[in-house]
Amino acid sequence: MATLTIIKGDATSPQAKGPKVIAHVCNDAGGWGKGFVLAISRRWPEPERDFRRWHRERARNDFGLGAVRLVQVLPDTWVANMVAQHGTKTGSSGPPIRYEAVEACLRTLAAEAARLGASVHMPRIGCGLAGGRWDRIGPIVANTLLAAGVPTTVYDH
């Protein structure tokens, strides 16, 4: 089992050697314009372009809660767009985060990161605009990425 490292810093600038995947949570409404995605878009246009196309063509692909797309942004770096947020607003059914979707996404990501020999880097996914709680997401990270032996770093600003 790998260990989780938590550091101060910017998740869009991973502090590691070798292949890296930057993971973040997206919503299932096709919105991209608030939160961590803005930091991603400031560095690379490809993840946003791919996400918007993926959502637009959702009738013909796997777009939906629990789905993941890796978008290569540098020779050794990918961004994982993970759909784990239902809509964008907190309502009667609670915050938009969907913990089951986080788990499905991270299981897929664990397999992809292992295939690439990559470490995973992320903010506290699902705990910003999605309204999730780290005391629920942290154990999911442990049971998926860490259990699969994937070195994982969480970046706090």
TAQUIMO-V85605 format. One record per residue. N is the residue number from 1. PHI is phi in whole degrees, -180 to 180 (999 if undefined). Layout:
BEGIN
((N,PHI) (N,PHI))
END
This chain:
BEGIN
((1,999) (2,-79) (3,-106) (4,-90) (5,-109) (6,-120) (7,-135) (8,-83) (9,155) (10,-110) (11,-65) (12,-82) (13,-128) (14,-60) (15,-96) (16,-162) (17,-95) (18,82) (19,-64) (20,-137) (21,-122) (22,-97) (23,-107) (24,-155) (25,-97) (26,-115) (27,-97) (28,-91) (29,-93) (30,88) (31,-80) (32,-146) (33,179) (34,-138) (35,79) (36,-61) (37,-61) (38,-65) (39,-66) (40,-64) (41,-65) (42,-65) (43,-92) (44,-144) (45,-80) (46,-62) (47,-61) (48,-67) (49,-58) (50,-65) (51,-61) (52,-64) (53,-67) (54,-57) (55,-67) (56,-59) (57,-98) (58,-60) (59,-66) (60,-118) (61,-145) (62,-93) (63,-57) (64,161) (65,-54) (66,93) (67,-88) (68,-134) (69,-129) (70,-95) (71,-120) (72,-76) (73,-117) (74,-145) (75,-53) (76,-119) (77,-137) (78,-126) (79,-109) (80,-99) (81,-83) (82,-116) (83,-85) (84,-142) (85,-131) (86,-93) (87,71) (88,-131) (89,-121) (90,-78) (91,-138) (92,-65) (93,-92) (94,91) (95,-68) (96,-67) (97,-61) (98,-124) (99,-61) (100,-64) (101,-70) (102,-58) (103,-63) (104,-61) (105,-62) (106,-70) (107,-65) (108,-63) (109,-62) (110,-58) (111,-66) (112,-66) (113,-63) (114,-63) (115,-61) (116,-84) (117,67) (118,-104) (119,-91) (120,-114) (121,-132) (122,-161) (123,-74) (124,-76) (125,-53) (126,77) (127,-104) (128,-96) (129,-61) (130,-73) (131,79) (132,-78) (133,-115) (134,-64) (135,-67) (136,-100) (137,-80) (138,-52) (139,-63) (140,-67) (141,-60) (142,-64) (143,-78) (144,-115) (145,-62) (146,-66) (147,-63) (148,-86) (149,82) (150,-90) (151,-61) (152,-131) (153,-123) (154,-106) (155,-109) (156,-104) (157,-82))
END
